């Protein structure tokens, strides 16, 4: 198996502070899990969050953007479900693109830091 030459480098953890609030790895991971799991409660479980915490983060993200990022159907006999809206998908895509660009920009400094820490 080929080893990634950057495996020993640190990774950035990105938080974006907007005038309306903050978007960070927890909210983005939750939105990705909702997209994958099709449910806020299942996404909460998958990310180690309580159902209430997951709902609170979805609500906070909806308010932050001023539009729905998740569209939820009520539960019940046939179950509910949740899907990301276009705004939710765009938020995830923008965050991940910014994260990749920041990681690429930071790699030379992370490499230098890793060399100094090994020395």
Buried (B, 14 or more C-beta within 10 A) or exposed (E): EEEEEEEEBBEBEBEBEEEEEEBEEBBBBBBBBBBEBBBBBBBBBBBEBEEEBBBEBBEBBBEBBEEBBBEBEEEEEEEEBBBBBEBBBEBBEEBEEEBEEEBEEBBEEBBEEBEEEEE
